[in-house]
Amino acid sequence: MQRVMAFGDSLTYGKGDKDGEGYIDGLEDELNNPNRSKSEFLELRY
């Protein structure tokens, strides 16, 4: 089980509601993407 706490939309900017899948499904897809570096989620975006 993986827990995620996100503030605002910086984690999923541009990923939210692709093709009507909804915000949570878009976030889940990003977190489970094996090609994405874990360090990308630690960046501060302004």
NORSUL-V131677 format. One record per pair of residues at least 24 apart in sequence whose C-alpha atoms are under 7 Angstrom apart, sorted by sequence separation. I is the first residue (numbers start at 1). J is the second residue. D is the distance in Angstrom with one decimal. If there is no record, write none. Layout:
BEGIN
<<I/J/D> <I/J/D>>
END
This chain:
BEGIN
<<11/41/6.7> <10/45/6.3>>
END
